[in-house]
Amino acid sequence: MSRVYPPKEDHGTLQDKVALVTGAAQGLGEAIAAALANEGCDVIVADINAEGANEVAERLTVMYERRTIGVRMDVTDEASVATAFDLCQQEFGRLDICVSNAGVLISGPIEDFEVGNWRQVVDVNLVGYMIVAKHAARLMIPQRSGVIIQINSKSGKRGSSKNSAYAASKFGGIGLTQSLALELAERNIRVNAICPGNLLDSPLWVDSLYAQYAARWGISEEEVRQRYIDQVPLKRGCTYDDVIGVLLFLCSDAASYITGQALNVTGGQVMD
């Protein structure tokens, strides 16, 4: 998938905010980091791939003339997460927006699912989100402001066949989002989740899932894609821009009365 960044804005809606995005070295995380920089944020690009994070940060600095820093972060390792948030505090003195985007997907029938793989998905997607939110709150509580957003999934609202680890981790993420929203509301910190539909042009699909499902079902990759499109009332896959539009709204003052929500961005595929 080609890398496309939004054109530079003269004055963004989030001017001079500080944001940290996990899993931001590629894909949706990279697009989110770019959109936040375009809206006027200084951005910490965090990813387990340190080289990729630094490359993205360098590109954003040039394109948007905002201060961006790449940092290695393994969301399952609390020391790694704490170090990244300490860097944010040292370099910027505050944190206004934290986007917990890092995640993994391993699927398979339950009778063959390796317990280690199942635990890995939950460790990254749920425990990792908790660790990131913990250290975001550590910076936000003293300033009595901030926004935490988890990139969840439609699989956080509805079970997914042969995808039990991912769905369980995402269901748990919504429970964590609601619980943190209640806990942090009195500190003026809002916590929400976004539940995208299938990002059919993302690296996960293009580089992996199409081939996996085509082999499993004995059909072509194009037929796999069409099968998923046919499930969506609006008859197209979810795009990065679809997710980013909702995310920028949730980060803004226009959403100051919204917390504890898990917003569907599914083209009507999930409506609850």
N, C-alpha and C positions, 0 to 999 in steps of 0.2 A: 504494500500500500504506500503510495507516495505521500510524503510529508507536506502538508499544506497548513500554513499558519494564517490567522486572520490579519488583515491589513492594520497597520498601526493607527490607533486612535489618538487624536490630539489631547483629549481629556476623557479618561475612562470614568466609569461609575464607582470604581473602588480606589480612587486616587490615593496613593501613599499608604495603602494598607500593606501588611506583611502577611504572606501566605506560605504555607508548607504543604506540598503535595507528595504523597507516597506513591511508589510504583510509577514514577514520572519519567523514566528513561525512554519510554516508547508508548505507542498506542494511545488509549484514552487518557492516561495520566499525563503524557506529554502534551496532548491537545488541551487538557485542563490547565496545565502550567502556562502554556502559551496564551490562552484566553485570559487568565488572571493577570499576566504581565501586560497584555494589551489593554486591560481595564485600569491599569495604573498601579498594580501591585508590585512590590519587591517580592521575589519568590525564591524559596529554597526547594530545589529539585532533589528529592530523596529517592533512592532506589538501591537495591542490592547490587546492581550493576553500576559500580562507581564511575567507570569510564564513560558509560552511556549518560549518566546523570550530569557529569561535567560537560560533555559535549552539548547536551540540550541546554544547560545553563549558559554556555558561551553563545549559542545561537540566539537565545532569548535576549541576552544583554545587547547584542548587536542590533537585533530587529526592533526592540521596543524601548531601548535606552532606559531600562530599569535595572536595578541591581539584582542579579540572580546568582545563586550559589548552588553548586552541585555537592551532594554529600552521600556517602554510602550509608544505607540503612537496611538492616535485616529486621523486619517488623516482629519476628519471633524471638529476637534477642534484645532483652530490655536494656542492656548496657549500650548496645548500638543505637537504640531509639533515644535513650537519654542523652547520649553524646550529640546527636543531631539537634535535639531541642536546646541543649546547652549552647550549641553553636548559634542557633537562631537568637537566643537571648543575648549572647555576646556581641553579635554582629548588628542586630537591629533593635534590641532593647524591648521587644514586644512580639506578640503573635496575635493577629486578628482573625485569620482563617486557616483551618486545618482540614485538608481533604484526605481521608483515608481511602485510598484507591487500590493499594497493592492487594493482589489476590491470585489464587491458583485454582485450577479446575482439573480434577482427575475423576473420571467416570468409570463405571463398570457394573456388571450385575452383582447383587449382594452376595451370592454364593461364592463368587470368586474374588471379592474385594479384599485386597491385602489390608490388614488392620493398620499397618504402618502408613500406607498411602491415605487411608481414611483420616487418621490422626493428623497427617501433614496438612490436609485441606482445612480442617477445623483450626489447626494451630495458626496457619497464615491468615485465614479469612475472619476468624472470630477472636481468637486470643490476640492475634496481631493488632486487630482493630482496638481491642481493649487497651493494649499497651500504648498504642499511639494516642488514643483519647486520654489516657491517664496523664501522659506527659504534656499534651496540649493543654489540658485543664490546669496542670501545674503552672504554666506560664500565664494562662488567661485569668485564673482566679484573682491574683493580686491586682490586675488592672480592671477587674469587674466588667469584662466585655470579651466577646469572641464568638466565633461560629465554627462548629465542628460538623462536617458532612461526611457520611460514609457512602461510598459507591456500593450499593447493594445489588439487587438483581430481581427480575420477575420471579426467579426461583426462591426468593425470600418470601413470596406471597403464595406460592402454589408448588406442590410437590413435583419432582422431575424424575421420570423413570430412568433407572440405571445411573442416577446422578445424586445418590442419597447423601454423600458427604458434602457436596456443594450446597444442596438445598438446606441441609441441616445447619450448616455454617451460616447461611444467609438468613434463615429464619431466626437463628440466635442473634444475628446482627441487628435485626429490627427490635428484638427485645432489649438488647443493650442500648440501642438508640433511645428508646422510650424511657428506659431507666435513668440514663445519663441526663436526658432532657429534664426529668423531674428533679434530679439531684442538683443540677447546675442552674436551674432557672433563677433561683434567688441570687445567684452571682451574675445575672444578666448574660449568661452564656447559652446560646441556642444550639441544639443538637438535632439534626435531621438526616434522613437517608434518601437516596435516589435509587429507584429500582428500574434500570433500563431493560428494554427488550433485547433481542438478539442483535448484536453489533456485527452484522453479516459481512462488513468490509474490514473488520479489525484483524490484526495479525493472528489472534487466537483462532479465528475462523479460517482465514486464508492460508495460514501456514500449518494448520493442524486439524481442526475439527471437520472441515469438508472431506478431507481424505479419510479420516477415521470413520465417519458416518457412511461415506460411499462404500468403503470396504465392508462395513458391518451389514449394510442393507442390500448390497449388490446392485447399486445404481450409480449413475454418474454424479460428479460433484455439482454440476449445474442442476441436476434433479434434486439433490439435497437442498441446495439454496432455495429452489422453487417450493419445495415442501414446507420450508419454514416461512416463506413469504405468504403462502396460502393460509397459514394459521392466523395471520394478522388482519383485523378488519380494515385497516388503512392500506394494506397490500404493499408494504415495503418494510425493509429492515430498519432498525434503529440506527441513527448516525451520531457521531460525536457532537455535532451541532445541536441535536435534539437534547442531549444530556447537558451540554454546556449552558444552553439557554435557561434551563431550570436551575442549574447550579449557581449561575450569576445572580439570578433572582433571589435565591435563598441566602446568598452572601450579602445582599444589599439591604439597606434600611427599609425598602419596600416590603420585606418579609419579616419585619421586626416583631410581629405578633404570631409568628409561626415557629413552633418547636415540637419535637417529639413525633414528627410525621415521616412517613415513608412514601414518597411521591412516585406513582407509576409513570414511566415514560415508555409505554409499550404499544402505542398505536391502537389501543383498545383491546389488546390481547388479554390483559388482566385489568379488571375494573373494581377490585375490592381492596 
